[in-house]
Amino acid sequence: MSKVTALAISIAVLGGIWAFLALGPLAGLVLVWVGFIAWGCFFHTGGDTVALQKTIAGMVYGAIIAGIALALVVTNPLGLPASVAAAIYIAITVFFLVIVANFSLLSVVPANVYGYAATAGYALSTETAGNYGAMDFTNPVLLVALSVVLGAIFGLVSAKVAAAIS
């Protein structure tokens, strides 16, 4: 069996399992689409254990930075007009999203951006931006972070299964 066929079968089966878990028993604790982004990021980053580490670290870091941006936008500590404040807070946090690329675990800037974008996008589309400090899964940072960890792990498992059957 070719490597591509083995990977297709592995991802198809495990993708179905991930979707079942995310939409069923883990609903409200993970986001199916964020898990798939992490899964893709895992392969984009190299598809090995280093990629697993960098995917999780980068995407979770991005989620945390997005949480900081949400807190700044919601509280607007500078008291600026809303559209100006959001632009400034986003610019500042995005700087920190990228400047850390000198650190090995955070060197995959796309992973950092995926975590940031997933968190901000989810929070803005579900009106949970104000939950940035909640200590439960209404907090978009926690929800995205858990989704990232599990999605990246599914990526690693799918790579190992594909290698075993090819």
GUDREN-58190 format. One line per field, with one value per residue (C-alpha): residue in one letter; residue number from 1; y, z, x. Coordinates in pm, whole numbers, plus 50000, padded with zeros to 5 digits. Each point is the difference from the previous one (the first is absolute). Example, Ala and Ser with C-alpha at 12.3 -4.5 7.8 and 13.67 -1.06 7.14 Angstrom:
<rs>
resn: c(A|S) .
resi: c(1|2) .
py: c(49550|50344) .
pz: c(50780|49934) .
px: c(51230|50137) .
</rs>
This chain:
<rs>
resn: c(M|S|K|V|T|A|L|A|I|S|I|A|V|L|G|G|I|W|A|F|L|A|L|G|P|L|A|G|L|V|L|V|W|V|G|F|I|A|W|G|C|F|F|H|T|G|G|D|T|V|A|L|Q|K|T|I|A|G|M|V|Y|G|A|I|I|A|G|I|A|L|A|L|V|V|T|N|P|L|G|L|P|A|S|V|A|A|A|I|Y|I|A|I|T|V|F|F|L|V|I|V|A|N|F|S|L|L|S|V|V|P|A|N|V|Y|G|Y|A|A|T|A|G|Y|A|L|S|T|E|T|A|G|N|Y|G|A|M|D|F|T|N|P|V|L|L|V|A|L|S|V|V|L|G|A|I|F|G|L|V|S|A|K|V|A|A|A|I|S) .
resi: c(1|2|3|4|5|6|7|8|9|10|11|12|13|14|15|16|17|18|19|20|21|22|23|24|25|26|27|28|29|30|31|32|33|34|35|36|37|38|39|40|41|42|43|44|45|46|47|48|49|50|51|52|53|54|55|56|57|58|59|60|61|62|63|64|65|66|67|68|69|70|71|72|73|74|75|76|77|78|79|80|81|82|83|84|85|86|87|88|89|90|91|92|93|94|95|96|97|98|99|100|101|102|103|104|105|106|107|108|109|110|111|112|113|114|115|116|117|118|119|120|121|122|123|124|125|126|127|128|129|130|131|132|133|134|135|136|137|138|139|140|141|142|143|144|145|146|147|148|149|150|151|152|153|154|155|156|157|158|159|160|161|162|163|164|165|166) .
py: c(50000|50346|50247|50240|49727|49891|50359|50058|49691|50088|50360|49899|49749|50215|50311|49827|49903|50357|50143|49755|50089|50376|50012|49738|49911|50296|50258|50326|49900|50002|50149|49753|50255|50118|49639|49962|50322|49863|49669|50176|50218|49686|49871|50344|50022|49667|49723|49872|50039|50336|50114|49888|50211|50306|49972|49981|50265|50242|49965|50017|50302|50161|49927|50160|50310|50022|49977|50297|50188|49917|50125|50324|50055|49922|50214|50268|50124|50293|50122|50042|49992|49633|49957|50176|49811|49661|50079|50112|49706|49754|50158|49980|49640|49886|50144|49764|49718|50018|50136|49673|49809|50000|49742|49650|49891|50316|50019|49888|50336|49849|49785|50310|50176|49703|49997|50376|50001|49701|50155|50349|49866|49771|50268|50263|49771|49859|50319|49836|50262|50113|49649|50032|49957|49726|49688|49767|49910|50316|50155|49995|49965|49682|49858|50060|49877|49663|49966|50068|49744|49725|50089|49995|49666|49862|50121|49808|49687|50022|50027|49696|49797|50094|49895|49669|49912|50124) .
pz: c(50000|49916|50276|49872|50002|50348|50123|49833|50168|50335|49996|49874|50279|50273|49861|50037|50357|50078|49853|50202|50322|49940|49897|50251|50334|49998|49863|50184|50100|49657|49658|49713|49752|50230|50046|49624|49971|50259|49815|49675|50179|50139|49646|49869|50272|49916|50124|50278|50376|49960|49785|50274|50255|49775|49889|50354|50140|49711|49973|50376|50019|49722|50192|50314|49809|49844|50351|50100|49691|50092|50354|49870|49746|50253|50281|49776|50269|49784|49956|49625|49749|49951|49641|50071|50325|49838|49723|50246|50237|49712|49855|50337|50067|49647|50047|50297|49796|49754|50193|50196|49684|50122|50261|49852|50138|49867|49674|49780|49956|49809|50305|50222|49752|49972|50377|50013|49707|50124|50344|49878|49729|50237|50269|49758|49816|50321|50206|50264|49984|50351|50134|49957|50377|50069|50160|49799|49637|49928|49986|49631|50089|50201|49740|49716|50201|50080|49640|49880|50230|49903|49629|49989|50183|49744|49734|50160|50036|49637|49888|50206|49877|49638|50045|50148|49717|49704) .
px: c(50000|50132|50081|49732|49733|50102|49988|49662|49854|50154|49879|49655|49944|50153|49830|49667|50086|50113|49678|49789|50183|50000|49636|49884|50157|50244|49755|50048|50353|50163|49938|50011|50136|50281|50109|50021|50202|50245|50008|50088|50255|50164|50058|50095|50264|50161|49771|50228|50040|50177|49708|49761|50184|50024|49637|49869|50236|49946|49625|49944|50231|49796|49679|50145|50111|49653|49855|50213|49877|49640|50055|50149|49723|49725|50142|50160|50239|50114|49642|50039|49714|49908|50120|50330|50050|49941|50248|50267|49953|50007|50315|50176|49902|50084|50349|50042|49848|50290|50299|50030|50097|50361|49896|50000|49662|49835|50194|49710|49829|49705|49921|50001|49771|49762|49951|49948|49759|49800|49959|49912|49772|49815|49966|49875|49758|49851|50011|50221|50276|49906|50061|50379|50050|49745|50140|49779|49942|49802|50348|50098|50370|49943|49762|50244|50300|49841|49882|50355|50158|49758|50005|50380|50006|49755|50244|50285|49788|49888|50365|50096|49702|50078|50362|49890|49762|50207) .
</rs>
